[in-house]
Amino acid sequence: MIALVQRVREARVEVAGEEVGAIGRGLLAFVCAEPADGEPQAVRLVDKLLRLRILADGGGRMNRSLADSGGGLLIVSQFTLAADTRGGNRPSFTGAAPADRGRELYERVIELARERHPDVQAGRFGAEMQVYLVNDGPVTIPMRVA
């Protein structure tokens, strides 16, 4: 799975003008499933999101995780993370899992995160979403779990 993680002071996602998820300080994770992904990758992604030490400690250093701090986690599906731009000016998205499988894994990531963390919000898979955020730092971390 591919994720783009941003440390945020606040973030929210809207669908058709309706707020469907919002957090204060914490992490915004854009998530994309790849064709070979399954349960093991979903579990590893959630483990990484909850333990990634990119939140500030008392001294301002990136030394705390969501598990340490109790911050919020907003998970948003984004198949465009699998874009392949090597072949020209129009990206190919064949590196993303088919929609049904992508939805299944996205929902599983949310379920796993909610089992382990008290403040998990999410966007809507396949919806046209508007994401608003205040990136803190800025800190943006691309990651892939296999």
Rosetta blueprint (number, residue, H / E / L):
1 M L
2 I E
3 A E
4 L E
5 V E
6 Q E
7 R E
8 V E
9 R E
10 E E
11 A E
12 R E
13 V E
14 E E
15 V E
16 A L
17 G L
18 E E
19 E E
20 V E
21 G E
22 A E
23 I E
24 G L
25 R L
26 G E
27 L E
28 L E
29 A E
30 F E
31 V E
32 C E
33 A L
34 E L
35 P L
36 A L
37 D L
38 G L
39 E H
40 P H
41 Q H
42 A H
43 V H
44 R H
45 L H
46 V H
47 D H
48 K H
49 L H
50 L H
51 R H
52 L L
53 R L
54 I L
55 L E
56 A E
57 D L
58 G L
59 G L
60 G L
61 R L
62 M E
63 N E
64 R E
65 S L
66 L H
67 A H
68 D H
69 S H
70 G L
71 G L
72 G E
73 L E
74 L E
75 I E
76 V E
77 S E
78 Q L
79 F H
80 T H
81 L H
82 A H
83 A L
84 D E
85 T L
86 R L
87 G L
88 G L
89 N L
90 R L
91 P L
92 S E
93 F L
94 T L
95 G L
96 A L
97 A L
98 P L
99 A H
100 D H
101 R H
102 G H
103 R H
104 E H
105 L H
106 Y H
107 E H
108 R H
109 V H
110 I H
111 E H
112 L H
113 A H
114 R H
115 E H
116 R H
117 H L
118 P L
119 D L
120 V E
121 Q E
122 A E
123 G L
124 R L
125 F L
126 G L
127 A L
128 E L
129 M E
130 Q E
131 V E
132 Y E
133 L E
134 V E
135 N E
136 D E
137 G E
138 P E
139 V E
140 T E
141 I E
142 P E
143 M E
144 R E
145 V L
146 A L
